[in-house]
């Protein structure tokens, strides 16, 4: 957790890289993973949620990256098997906003999309059961 706190100070830099398609999203997910202090920091979580939603909205309509980015939201909504209602609300509110809602509909398309959907559902069940 101390390393997560130190690296979280560079969060804005990583958030900028999310738009470029590098692995910053996975790094941000690891920064917040199992860290109650960071997951309960409403300011940091809000910035991450807004940036991820913006990236999803900017991607092509049938981009497979959308499902990967949406998966990062789970880390923010649940920490150490405890759901964080405030973060869940932020994520749902951001996704349900009028200007991004239509961009979320086509998350999975074609054979690859169906494989990703199936894997995402399996991962959700595994995370839920653990």
QUIUR-V138174 format. One line per field, one symbol per residue. burial: 1 if it has 24 or more other ideal C-beta (glycine too) atoms within 12 Angstrom, else 0. A space follows every 10 residues. Layout:
burial->???
This chain:
burial->0001000100 1001100100 0001101110 1110100110 1001101111 1110111010 0011111111 1111111110 0001001001 1001100001 0011001100 0000011001 0000000000
